[in-house]
Amino acid sequence: MYAFAGARSNHRMIYAPVRPWLTPLCISHRLSPGRVVVIPDKVRSVLDANGLRAAEFDAGSTATSVLAAQQLGVTVGQIAKSLLFMGKDGKVFMVVAPGDKRLSSAKLKAAAGVKSRMASPEEAMAATGFGLGGVCPFGIDGSIRIFIDRSLSQYATIYPAAGTDSSGVPMTFDQLVTITGGAVGDFLNDETEVP
């Protein structure tokens, strides 16, 4: 069963499989007409090896936690945002946390052992191969340490990106930890919610 995905390429319609459990919403203010985003092979191979499948939408429609939650029909907290940091020692690490929470600089410094800052879009692309809105913990260089905030475990299903700004992967917290080998801890700024 197929439905129109809302994109055109060389005047041909692009069709995508209908996923009855996810009904895409049209969030056209973030879209670039004709832009089709494909999940990177390195991510797809990790998902396939673990029996997971990404939900795919129009380009740009899951670029933020709020947009992703709207697109997937879930709470913002269920979106497992992946944030990349550059340590003062030059090493890169990633934190996966609920989309509606802020991170604590002090807790990140304690976990990573070094003061850090958010990676720039260029640094994120160079380190992971993923652009803004698509950074994910799958298929990345093994030298990038991954920290996963334990508060994600409160949800039966969480949704990290799949390497694009138009995807989400339904999975459990335990699956995320097992697949990524991430260190679980408390990295939030005392439950401060993102506005």
FENWOZI-V334884 format. One record per helix or strand of 3 or more residues. SS is the DSSP state (2 for helix, 1 for strand). FROM is the first residue (numbers start at 1). TO is the last residue. If there is no record, write none. Layout:
SS;FROM;TO
SS;FROM;TO
//
This chain:
1;2;9
1;12;17
2;28;30
2;41;49
1;54;56
2;65;72
2;76;78
1;79;87
1;92;98
1;101;103
2;105;112
1;116;118
2;121;128
1;145;149
2;150;154
1;158;160
1;167;171
2;173;180
1;183;185
1;188;193
//
